[in-house]
Amino acid sequence: MENHAYSNGIKVANGHAENRSMCSASVMNSTETLETDSDVKNITASTRGKWGRDIEFMLSCIAYSVGFGNIWKFPYTALENGGGAFLLPYLIVLFIVGRPIYYLEMVLGQFSSRGVVKLYDLAPAMRGIGVAQSIGMFVVLTYYAPVLAIAFRYFVASLSTTLPWSTCDPSWENCVNSSFVGQLNVSNTSSPVQSSAELYYLKTITNKASLEDGLGMPDWKLALCLLFSWVVVATILMRGAKSTGKASYFLAIFPYVIILILLAQILMLDGAMTGIMYFLTPQWDKLLTTKVWYEAVNQCFFSLSVCYGGIVAYSSFNNFRNNVHRDAVIISWLDTFTSIIAGCIVFGVLGNLAHVTGQPDIQKLAAEGAGLTFMTYPDAIAKFQFLPQVFAALFFLMLFIVGVGSNLGVTTSIITAIRDQRPDIKHWHVVLGTVIIGYLLGLVYVTPGGMDFLGVIDEFGAKYVTLTFAVLELATIAWIYGVDRICRDIKFMLRIETSFYWRICWGLIAPVATLLILIFSIWTFKMPAVPVQYNVLGMSIYGLAVLQLPLWYIYAMCRRRSGQVESLRKAARNALEPLPVWGPEDDSTRLQYQLEEEQYQKTHQVDSGLVQRIKKRMFNMD
């Protein structure tokens, strides 16, 4: 897989290449050279596509980061963990964990012009981290579009003269029309009553069935919506960063137009302010529980989409001097603002639902995840007296658009990882192949058992893979590559000094917080209540990801020892040093960087004391 990173054997016969070889010798302690002239071209001369303008990068990141995590996960998570009180730990975590990681990934992607796998030219023995994160991202790729398909299905249904989920189908038992306004009298009903919106989602949209009966066959309507979703994504991606950048103007800005329209309309509904205040009112006692802080970190990762690979991939298409410091600050705050506004919209609707049904406890009306979006929200809209179709169409159009923006980032990460390894394959071939595979695998999730299957795959293949390798990513970059070297890279690229805030967050707070969250997550883990074969599949995906780390470490050592005489211990240590080709994409810029780095290494000797080494590595203190 690494034809270029470890190739060796031919002498490069020009002065610049010789200088680069001398620079890299001090870093690699190796006589490793490149195997063929074509390898040199692939590593140093191939220039990837760039964004048309710097603003396109920021808008694309906004479209990628603002997604389902803001619309359906944040409001429910906040409600379950103290309402307004949850905002305090969330903002603290955003400040010391989320934003620093976001900025770090932007810096690394832009500095190296590499995707999440080739990024580990900075420490080739740890390349398994990038491969494992690509596995996790591929898992997300398989199920993100099916959720998009459901949102688009609802959008089409919203265009009907009468909302189809507002009334019960004659075949549904114990059903009450969602269009009914008032408090139900269910004292004479032996079985639980369900709203028509809930049954519409379960019986008409997903045909939901237990995994005990197997997955079943895909729903043909959802299969067509899934196809449409992938066609939209493929069309945007066909020309790479340029076409993605052009689409970002619409994907990043238009959802905010819809959000503001929805917020303005919902604030005029009876009971809406009650629901919003319920969402924002702090429950301070919950701040003392570990779970609140765990959920804050988890939500921060999910909402900002850090440690998945998408931010690194998008940043790799940047111009070398783009101000990513500014972008990281703007996007992280905008993401939080969006989450809060989305929460106000959702709970404004729940407040209105509580008002018209006479239900005093708003929390009883809120369902988790997809239930909140595809059952509770449609049920509330069906009770609107004025143009409910418009509200429904706007909401699900917004959901579809933000989902497309996020799916572009997910898919771009996979495409970039493939293209970094095989630049000889045409871009549109990789896009087409990825989209076809994504569509075929996505059909699994539009089956009757698909949503339960999604929960299992997301738990093992996305959540735990991401958390595990987020810890390893931060440890590798902060402690193996080094916070001090990251800061030197930033100074070389952006001509700015890195403050103590970023150093302490990268070197200590973010890695420790992420490790604690991983430990807590494993400690409280409960096996999903599904047939054993699905859990085995989920654990196999996680196991496959974890195996990447030792396998690639062994591979890196074997490649070193095959090209030179080196002890096993020395090879294990040197495989953690950057490759000779590590640095900026442009040849002349990389040569300048390597010369400066070599000079720095000569003038800054390694301290023998542990405390002195830590001070120097984290804070550049002599």
For each residue, the residues with C-beta under 8 A, 3 or more apart:
1: 421
2: 5 6 124 127 421 555 559
3: 7 39 42 421
4: 7 39 42 43 581
5: 2 43 118 121 124 127 579 581
6: 2 32 124 556 559 560 563 579
7: 3 4 34 35 36 39
8: 32 33 34 35 563
9: 33 34 35 563
10: 33 34 35 36 37
11: 33
12: 17 18 21 33 34 40
13: 17
14: 17 18
15: 18 19
16: 19 20 587 588 591
17: 12 13 14 20 21 40
18: 12 14 15 21 22
19: 15 16 22 23 591 594 595
20: 16 17 23 24 580 590 591 594
21: 12 17 18 24 25 33 580
22: 18 19 25 26 598
23: 19 20 26 27 580 591 594 595 597 598
24: 20 21 27 28 30 579 580 594
25: 21 22 28 29 30 31
26: 22 23 29 598 601 602
27: 23 24 577 578 580 582 594 597 598 601
28: 24 25 32 574 577 578 579 580
29: 25 26 574 577
30: 24 25 560 563 564 574 580
31: 25 563 564
32: 6 8 28 560 563 564 580
33: 8 9 10 11 12 21
34: 7 8 9 10 12 39 40 43
35: 7 8 9 10 39
36: 7 10 39 40
37: 10 40 41
38: 41 42
39: 3 4 7 34 35 36 42 43
40: 12 17 34 36 37 43 44 45
41: 37 38 44 45 46
42: 3 4 38 39 45 46 423 424
43: 4 5 34 39 40 46 581
44: 40 41 581 587 590
45: 40 41 42 587
46: 41 42 43 423
47: 113 585 586
48: 113 241 316 317 419 585
49: 240 241 242 317 427
50: 241 242 317 318 319
51: 54 56 57 60 241 242 245 317 318 319
52: 56 241 242 245 246
53: 56 245
54: 51 57 58 318 319 322 323
55: 58 59
56: 51 52 53 59 60 241 244 245 246 248 249
57: 51 54 60 61 245 314 315 317 318 322 327
58: 54 55 61 62 327 330 331
59: 55 56 62 63 245 248 249 251 252 253
60: 51 56 57 63 64 244 245 248 251 252 314 405 408 409
61: 57 58 64 65 311 314 327 331 409
62: 58 59 65 66 248 252 331 334 335 405
63: 59 60 66 248 251 252 402 404 405 406 408 409
64: 60 61 67 305 310 311 314 405 406 408 409
65: 61 62 303 304 305 331 335 406 409
66: 62 63 70 252 255 334 335 338 402 405 406
67: 64 70 71 305 402 403 405 406
68: 71 72 73 147 399 402 403 406
69: 72 73 74 299 302 303 305 339
70: 66 67 73 74 303 335 338 339 342 402
71: 67 68 74 75 342 346 373 398 399 402
72: 68 69 75 76 346 369 370 372 373
73: 68 69 70 76 77 299 302 303 369
74: 69 70 71 77 78 299 303 339 342 343
75: 71 72 78 79 279 339 342 343 346 347 366 372
76: 72 73 79 80 366 367 368 369 372
77: 73 74 80 81 86 295 299
78: 74 75 81 82 83 84 86 87 90 279 343
79: 75 76 83 278 279 347 363 366
80: 76 77 295
81: 77 78 85 86 286 291 292 295 296
82: 78 85 86 282 283 284 285 286 287 292
83: 78 79 86 278 279 280 281 282 283
84: 78 87 279 280 281 282 283
85: 81 82 88 89 282 283 284 286 287 292
86: 77 78 81 82 83 89 90 286 292 295 296
87: 78 84 90 91 280 282 340
88: 85 91 92 282 287
89: 85 86 92 93 287 292 293 296
90: 78 86 87 93 94 296 299 300 336
91: 87 88 94 95 336
92: 88 89 95 96 296
93: 89 90 96 97 98 293 296 297 300 513
94: 90 91 97 98 99 300 304 332 336
95: 91 92 98 99
96: 92 93 99 100 505 509 510 513
97: 93 94 100 101 297 300 505 509 510 513 514
98: 93 94 95 101 102 300 301 303 304 306 332
99: 94 95 96 102 103 328 329 332
100: 96 97 103 104 502 505 506 509 510
101: 97 98 104 105 304 306 307 470 474 510
102: 98 99 105 106 304 306 311 328 331 332
103: 99 100 106 107 324 325 328 329 502
104: 100 101 107 108 477 486 506
105: 101 102 108 109 306 307 311 312 315
106: 102 103 109 110 311 315 324 327 328
107: 103 104 110 111 315 324 486 489 490 493
108: 104 105 111 112 119 122 312 315 477 486
109: 105 106 112 113 114 115 119 311 312 313 314 315 316 318
110: 106 107 113 315 316 318 320 322 324 493
111: 107 108 320 489 490 493 583 584
112: 108 109 118 119 121 122 316 582 583 584 585
113: 47 48 109 110 316 317 320 584 585
114: 109 117 118 119 121 312 316 420
115: 109 118 119 130 309 312 313 316 413 416 417 419 420
116: 119 130 133 134 137 309 312 313 413 416 417
117: 114 120 127 130 131 134 417 420 421
118: 5 112 114 115 121 130 417 420 421
119: 108 109 112 114 115 116 122 130 312
120: 117 123 124 126 127 129 130 476
121: 5 112 114 118 124 578 579 581 582
122: 108 112 119 477 481 578 579 582
123: 120 126 127 476 480 481 575 576 577 578
124: 2 5 6 120 121 127 552 556 575 576 579
125: 552 553 556 557 572 575 576
126: 120 123 129 472 476 480 549 552 553 576
127: 2 5 117 120 123 124 130 131 552 556
128: 131 132 547 548 549 550 551 552 553
129: 120 126 132 133 469 472 473 476 548 549
130: 115 116 117 118 119 120 127 133 134 309 417
131: 117 127 128 134 135 548 552
132: 128 129 135 136 465 468 469 545 546 548 549
133: 116 129 130 136 137 307 308 309 465 466 469 473
134: 116 117 130 131 137 138 309 413 414 417
135: 131 132 138 139 461 465 541 544 545 548
136: 132 133 139 140 308 461 462 465 466 469 545
137: 116 133 134 140 141 308 309 310 410 413 414
138: 134 135 141 142 414
139: 135 136 142 143 457 458 461 462 465 541
140: 136 137 143 144 308 410 458 462
141: 137 138 144 145 407 410 411 414 434 438
142: 138 139 145 438 441 442 444 445 457
143: 139 140 146 147 442 445 454 457 458
144: 140 141 147 148 403 406 407 410
145: 141 142 148 149 226 229 230 233 407 438 439 442
146: 143 149 150 222 226 442 445 446 450 454
147: 68 143 144 150 151 370 403 445 454
148: 144 145 151 152 225 226 229 400 403 404 407
149: 145 146 152 153 222 223 225 226 228 229 442 446
150: 146 147 153 154 205 206 222 225 370 374
151: 147 148 154 155 373 396 399 400 403
152: 148 149 155 156 225 228 229 396 400
153: 149 150 156 157 205 221 222 225
154: 150 151 157 158 205 374 378 392 396
155: 151 152 158 159 393 396 397 399 400
156: 152 153 159 225
157: 153 154 160 163 164 165 392
158: 154 155 163 389 392 393 396
159: 155 156 389 393
160: 157 163 164 389
161: 389
162: 166 167
163: 157 158 160 166 179 378 381 382 388 389 392
164: 157 160 167 200 204
165: 157 178 196 197 200 201 204 378 379 382
166: 162 163 177 178 179 196 197 382 388
167: 162 164 177 178 179 196
168: 172 175 176 177 196 199
169: 172 175 196 199 203 204
170:
171:
172: 168 169 175 194 196 199 203
173: 191
174: 189 191 192 193 194
175: 168 169 172 193 194 195 196 199
176: 168 180 184 193 194 195 196
177: 166 167 168 180 195 196 382
178: 165 166 167 195 196 197 378 379 382 383
179: 163 166 167 196 382 383
180: 176 177 184 383
181: 356 357 383
182: 356 357 358
183: 357 358 359
184: 176 180 193 357
185: 188
186: 189 193
187:
188: 185
189: 174 186 192 193
190:
191: 173 174
192: 174 189
193: 174 175 176 184 186 189
194: 172 174 175 176 198 199
195: 175 176 177 178 198 199 375 379
196: 165 166 167 168 169 172 175 176 177 178 179 199 200 379 382
197: 165 166 178 200 201 375 376 378 379 382
198: 194 195 201 202 375 379
199: 168 169 172 175 194 195 196 202 203 204
200: 164 165 196 197 203 204 205 378
201: 165 197 198 204 205 206 208 374 375 378
202: 198 199 205 206 207 208
203: 169 172 199 200 207 208
204: 164 165 169 199 200 201 207
205: 150 153 154 200 201 202 219 222 374
206: 150 201 202 219 222 446 448 450 451
207: 202 203 204 216 219 448
208: 201 202 203 448 449 451
209: 213 216 448 449
210: 213 449 452
211: 214 215 449 452 453 530 531 534
212: 531
213: 209 210 216 448 449
214: 211 449
215: 211 444 447 448 449 450 453
216: 207 209 213 447 448 449
217: 447 448
218: 222 223 443 444 446 447 450
219: 205 206 207 222 223 446 447 448
220: 223 224
221: 153 224 225
222: 146 149 150 153 205 206 218 219 225 226 446
223: 149 218 219 220 226 227 443 446
224: 220 221 227 228
225: 148 149 150 152 153 156 221 222 228 229
226: 145 146 148 149 222 223 229 230 439 442 443 446
227: 223 224 230 231 439
228: 149 152 224 225 231 232
229: 145 148 149 152 225 226 232 233 400 403 404 407
230: 145 226 227 233 234 435 438 439 442
231: 227 228 234 235
232: 228 229 235 236 404
233: 145 229 230 236 237 404 407 408 411 435
234: 230 231 237 238 431 432 435
235: 231 232 238
236: 232 233 243 244 247 404 408
237: 233 234 240 243 244 408 411 412 415 431 435
238: 234 235 243 427 428 431
239: 242 243 427
240: 49 237 243 244 317 427
241: 48 49 50 51 52 56 244 245 317
242: 49 50 51 52 239 245 246
243: 236 237 238 239 240 246 247
244: 56 60 236 237 240 241 247 248 408 412
245: 51 52 53 56 57 59 60 241 242 248
246: 52 56 242 243 249
247: 236 243 244 250 251 408
248: 56 59 60 62 63 244 245 251 252 405
249: 56 59 246 252 253
250: 247 253 254 401
251: 59 60 63 247 248 254 255 401 402 404 405 408
252: 59 60 62 63 66 248 249 255 256 405
253: 59 249 250 256 257
254: 250 251 257 258 401
255: 66 251 252 258 259 398 401 402 405
256: 252 253 259 260 338
257: 253 254 260 261
258: 254 255 261 262 394 395 397 398 401
259: 255 256 262 263 338 341 342 345 398
260: 256 257 263 264
261: 257 258 264 265 394
262: 258 259 265 266 345 391 394 395 398
263: 259 260 266 267 341 344 345 348
264: 260 261 267 268
265: 261 262 268 269 391
266: 262 263 269 272 344 345 348 349 352
267: 263 264 272 273 348
268: 264 265 272
269: 265 266 272 348 349 351 352 355 384
270: 352 355 356
271: 274 275 351 352 353 354 355 356
272: 266 267 268 269 275 276 348 349 351 352
273: 267 276 277 348 351
274: 271 277 278 351 354 355 362
275: 271 272 278 279 347 348 349 350 351 352 353 354 362
276: 272 273 279 280 344 347 348 351
277: 273 274 280 281
278: 79 83 274 275 281 347 350 351 362 363
279: 75 78 79 83 84 275 276 343 344 346 347
280: 83 84 87 276 277 344
281: 83 84 277 278
282: 82 83 84 85 87 88
283: 82 83 84 85 286
284: 82 85 287
285: 82 288
286: 81 82 85 86 283 289 292
287: 82 85 88 89 284 292
288: 285
289: 286 292 293
290: 293 294 520
291: 81 294 295
292: 81 82 85 86 89 286 287 289 295 296
293: 89 93 289 290 296 297
294: 290 291 297 298 517 520 521
295: 77 80 81 86 291 292 298 299
296: 81 86 89 90 92 93 292 293 299 300
297: 93 97 293 294 300 301 513 514 517
298: 294 295 301 302 517 521
299: 69 73 74 77 90 295 296 302 303
300: 90 93 94 97 98 296 297 303 304 306
301: 98 297 298 304 305 306 307 466 467 470
302: 69 73 298 299 305
303: 65 69 70 73 74 98 299 300 335 336 339
304: 65 94 98 101 102 300 301 332 335
305: 64 65 67 69 301 302 308 310 311 406 409
306: 98 101 102 105 300 301 311 470
307: 101 105 133 301 466 469 470 473
308: 133 136 137 140 305 311 410 413 466
309: 115 116 130 133 134 137 312 313 413 416 417
310: 64 137 305 313 314 409 410 412 413
311: 61 64 102 105 106 109 305 306 308 314 315 409
312: 105 108 109 114 115 116 119 309 315 316 413
313: 109 115 116 309 310 316 317 409 412 413 415 416 417
314: 57 60 61 64 109 310 311 317 318 409 412
315: 57 105 106 107 108 109 110 311 312 318 324
316: 48 109 110 112 113 114 115 312 313 416
317: 48 49 50 51 57 113 240 241 313 314
318: 50 51 54 57 109 110 314 315 322 324
319: 50 51 54 322
320: 110 111 113 493 584 585 586 589
321: 493 494
322: 54 57 110 318 319 327
323: 54 326 327 494
324: 103 106 107 110 315 318 327 328 494
325: 103 328 329 494 496
326: 323 329 330
327: 57 58 61 106 322 323 324 330 331
328: 99 102 103 106 324 325 331 332
329: 99 103 325 326 332 333
330: 58 326 327 333 334
331: 58 61 62 65 102 327 328 334 335
332: 94 98 99 102 304 328 329 335 336
333: 329 330 336 337
334: 62 66 330 331 337 338
335: 62 65 66 70 303 304 331 332 338 339
336: 90 91 94 303 332 333 339 340
337: 333 334 340 341
338: 66 70 256 259 334 335 341 342
339: 69 70 74 75 303 335 336 342 343
340: 87 336 337 343 344
341: 259 263 337 338 344 345
342: 70 71 74 75 259 338 339 345 346
343: 74 75 78 279 339 340 346 347
344: 263 266 276 279 280 340 341 347 348
345: 259 262 263 266 341 342 348 349
346: 71 72 75 279 342 343 349 350 372 377
347: 75 79 275 276 278 279 343 344 350 351 362 366
348: 263 266 267 269 272 273 275 276 344 345 351 352
349: 266 269 272 275 345 346 352 353 377 380 381
350: 275 278 346 347 353 354 362 365 366 376 380
351: 269 271 272 273 274 275 276 278 347 348 354 355 362
352: 266 269 270 271 272 275 348 349 355 356 380 383
353: 271 275 349 350 356 357 359 365 376 379 380 383
354: 271 274 275 350 351 357 358 359 360 361 362 365
355: 269 270 271 274 351 352
356: 181 182 270 271 352 353 383
357: 181 182 183 184 353 354 365 383
358: 182 183 354
359: 183 353 354 362 364 365
360: 354
361: 354 364 365
362: 274 275 278 347 350 351 354 359 365 366
363: 79 278 366
364: 359 361
365: 350 353 354 357 359 361 362 376
366: 75 76 79 347 350 362 363 372 376
367: 76 371 372 375 376
368: 76 371 372
369: 72 73 76 372 373
370: 72 147 150 373 374 375 451
371: 367 368 374 375 376
372: 72 75 76 346 366 367 368 369 375 376 377
373: 71 72 151 369 370 376 377 399
374: 150 154 201 205 370 371 377 378
375: 195 197 198 201 367 370 371 372 378 379
376: 197 350 353 365 366 367 371 372 373 379 380
377: 346 349 372 373 374 380 381 395
378: 154 163 165 178 197 200 201 374 375 381 382 392
379: 165 178 195 196 197 198 353 375 376 382 383
380: 349 350 352 353 376 377 383 384
381: 163 349 377 378 384 388 391 392 395
382: 163 165 166 177 178 179 196 197 378 379 388
383: 178 179 180 181 352 353 356 357 379 380 388
384: 269 380 381 387 388 391
385:
386:
387: 384 390 391
388: 163 166 381 382 383 384 391 392
389: 158 159 160 161 163 392 393
390: 387 393 394
391: 262 265 381 384 387 388 394 395
392: 154 157 158 163 378 381 388 389 395 396
393: 155 158 159 389 390 396 397
394: 258 261 262 390 391 397 398
395: 258 262 377 381 391 392 398 399
396: 151 152 154 155 158 392 393 399 400
397: 155 258 393 394 400 401
398: 71 255 258 259 262 394 395 401 402
399: 68 71 151 155 373 395 396 402 403
400: 148 151 152 155 229 396 397 403 404
401: 250 251 254 255 258 397 398 404 405
402: 63 66 67 68 70 71 251 255 398 399 405 406
403: 67 68 144 147 148 151 229 399 400 406 407
404: 63 148 229 232 233 236 251 400 401 407 408
405: 60 62 63 64 66 67 248 251 252 255 401 402 408 409
406: 63 64 65 66 67 68 144 305 402 403 409 410
407: 141 144 145 148 229 233 403 404 410 411
408: 60 63 64 233 236 237 244 247 251 404 405 411 412
409: 60 61 63 64 65 305 310 311 313 314 405 406 412 413
410: 137 140 141 144 308 310 406 407 413 414
411: 141 233 237 407 408 414 415 431 434 435 438
412: 237 244 310 313 314 408 409 415 416
413: 115 116 134 137 308 309 310 312 313 409 410 416 417
414: 134 137 138 141 410 411 417 418 434
415: 237 313 411 412 418 419 427 430 431 434
416: 115 116 309 313 316 412 413 419 420
417: 115 116 117 118 130 134 309 313 413 414 420 421
418: 414 415 421 422 425 430 434
419: 48 115 415 416 422 423 425 427 430
420: 114 115 117 118 416 417 423
421: 1 2 3 117 118 417 418
422: 418 419 425 430
423: 42 46 419 420
424: 42
425: 418 419 422 429 430
426: 429 430
427: 49 238 239 240 415 419 430 431
428: 238 431 432
429: 425 426 432 433
430: 415 418 419 422 425 426 427 433 434
431: 234 237 238 411 415 427 428 434 435
432: 234 428 429 435 436
433: 429 430 436 437
434: 141 411 414 415 418 430 431 437 438
435: 230 233 234 237 411 431 432 438 439
436: 432 433 439 440
437: 433 434 440 441
438: 141 142 145 230 411 434 435 441 442
439: 145 226 227 230 435 436 442 443
440: 436 437 443
441: 142 437 438 444
442: 142 143 145 146 149 226 230 438 439 445 446
443: 218 223 226 439 440 446 447
444: 142 215 218 441 447 450 453
445: 142 143 146 147 442 450 451 453 454
446: 146 149 206 218 219 222 223 226 442 443 450
447: 215 216 217 218 219 443 444 450 453
448: 206 207 208 209 213 215 216 217 219
449: 208 209 210 211 213 214 215 216 452 453
450: 146 206 215 218 444 445 446 447 453 454
451: 206 208 370 445 454 455
452: 210 211 449 455 456 530
453: 211 215 444 445 447 449 450 456 457 530 534
454: 143 146 147 445 450 451 457 458
455: 451 452 458 459 528 530
456: 452 453 459 460 528 530 534 535 537 538
457: 139 142 143 453 454 460 461 462 537 538 541
458: 139 140 143 454 455 461 462 463
459: 455 456 462 463 464 528 538
460: 456 457 463 464 465 535 538 539 541 542
461: 135 136 139 457 458 464 465 538 541 542 545
462: 136 139 140 457 458 459 465 466
463: 458 459 460 466 467 521
464: 459 460 461 467 468 521 542
465: 132 133 135 136 139 460 461 462 468 469 541 542 545
466: 133 136 301 307 308 462 463 469 470
467: 301 463 464 470 471 514 517 518 521
468: 132 464 465 471 472 518 542 545 546
469: 129 132 133 136 307 465 466 472 473 545
470: 101 301 306 307 466 467 473 474 514 518
471: 467 468 474 475 511 514 515 518
472: 126 129 468 469 475 476 549
473: 129 133 307 469 470 476 477
474: 101 470 471 477 478 506 510 511 514
475: 471 472 478 479 480 511
476: 120 123 126 129 472 473 479 480 481
477: 104 108 122 473 474 480 481 486 506
478: 474 475 481 482 483 486 506 507 510 511 618
479: 475 476 482 483 507 511 617
480: 123 126 475 476 477 576
481: 122 123 476 477 478 485 486 578
482: 478 479 485 486 617
483: 478 479 486 487 503 506 507 617 618 619
484: 487 488 616 617 618 619 620
485: 481 482 488 489
486: 104 107 108 477 478 481 482 483 489 490 498 506
487: 483 484 490 491 497 498 502 503 620
488: 484 485 491 492 597 600
489: 107 111 485 486 492 493 593
490: 107 111 486 487 493 494 496 498
491: 487 488 494 495 496 497 498
492: 488 489 593 596
493: 107 110 111 320 321 489 490 584
494: 321 323 324 325 490 491
495: 491
496: 325 490 491
497: 487 491
498: 486 487 490 491 502 503
499: 502 503
500: 503 504 619
501: 504 505
502: 100 103 487 498 499 505 506
503: 483 487 498 499 500 506 507 618 619 620
504: 500 501 507 508 509 618
505: 96 97 100 501 502 508 509 510
506: 100 104 474 477 478 483 486 502 503 510 511
507: 478 479 483 503 504 511 617 618
508: 504 505 511 512 618
509: 96 97 100 504 505 512 513
510: 96 97 100 101 474 478 505 506 513 514
511: 471 474 475 478 479 506 507 508 514 515
512: 508 509 515 516
513: 93 96 97 297 509 510 516 517
514: 97 297 467 470 471 474 510 511 517 518
515: 471 511 512 518 519
516: 512 513 519 520
517: 294 297 298 467 513 514 520 521
518: 467 468 470 471 514 515 521 522
519: 515 516 522 523
520: 290 294 516 517 523 524
521: 294 298 463 464 467 517 518 524 525
522: 518 519 525
523: 519 520
524: 520 521
525: 521 522
526:
527: 535
528: 455 456 459 534 535 538
529:
530: 211 452 453 455 456 534 535
531: 211 212 534 535
532: 535 536
533: 536 537
534: 211 453 456 528 530 531 537 538
535: 456 460 527 528 530 531 532 538 539
536: 532 533 539 540
537: 456 457 533 534 540 541
538: 456 457 459 460 461 528 534 535 541 542
539: 460 535 536 542 543
540: 536 537 543 544
541: 135 139 457 460 461 465 537 538 544 545
542: 460 461 464 465 468 538 539 545 546
543: 539 540 546 547
544: 135 540 541 547 548
545: 132 135 136 461 465 468 469 541 542 548
546: 132 468 542 543 549
547: 128 543 544 550 551
548: 128 129 131 132 135 544 545 551 552
549: 126 128 129 132 472 546 552 553
550: 128 547 553 554
551: 128 547 548 554 555
552: 124 125 126 127 128 131 548 549 555 556
553: 125 126 128 549 550 556 557 572 575
554: 550 551 557 558
555: 2 551 552 558 559
556: 6 124 125 127 552 553 559 560 575
557: 125 553 554 560 561 568 571 572 575
558: 554 555 561 562
559: 2 6 555 556 562 563
560: 6 30 32 556 557 563 564 566 571 574 575
561: 557 558 564 565 566 568 571
562: 558 559
563: 6 8 9 30 31 32 559 560
564: 30 31 32 560 561
565: 561
566: 560 561 570 571 574
567: 570 571
568: 557 561 571 572
569: 572 573
570: 566 567 573 574
571: 557 560 561 566 567 568 574 575
572: 125 553 557 568 569 575 576
573: 569 570 576 577
574: 28 29 30 560 566 570 571 577
575: 123 124 125 553 556 557 560 571 572
576: 123 124 125 126 480 572 573
577: 27 28 29 123 573 574
578: 27 28 121 122 123 481 582
579: 5 6 24 28 121 122 124 582
580: 20 21 23 24 27 28 30 32
581: 4 5 43 44 121 590
582: 27 112 121 122 578 579
583: 111 112 589 590 593 594
584: 111 112 113 320 493 589 590 593
585: 47 48 112 113 320 589 590
586: 47 320 589 590
587: 16 44 45 590 591
588: 16 591 592
589: 320 583 584 585 586 592 593
590: 20 44 581 583 584 585 586 587 593 594
591: 16 19 20 23 587 588 594 595
592: 588 589 595 596
593: 489 492 583 584 589 590 596 597
594: 19 20 23 24 27 583 590 591 597 598
595: 19 23 591 592 598 599
596: 492 592 593 599 600
597: 23 27 488 593 594 600 601
598: 22 23 26 27 594 595 601 602
599: 595 596 602 603
600: 488 596 597 603 604
601: 26 27 597 598 604
602: 26 598 599
603: 599 600
604: 600 601 616 622
605:
606: 613
607: 612 613 616
608: 612 613
609: 612 613
610: 613 614
611: 614 615
612: 607 608 609 615 616
613: 606 607 608 609 610 616 617
614: 610 611 617 618
615: 611 612 618 619 621
616: 484 604 607 612 613 619 620 621 622
617: 479 482 483 484 507 613 614
618: 478 483 484 503 504 507 508 614 615
619: 483 484 500 503 615 616
620: 484 487 503 616
621: 615 616
622: 604 616
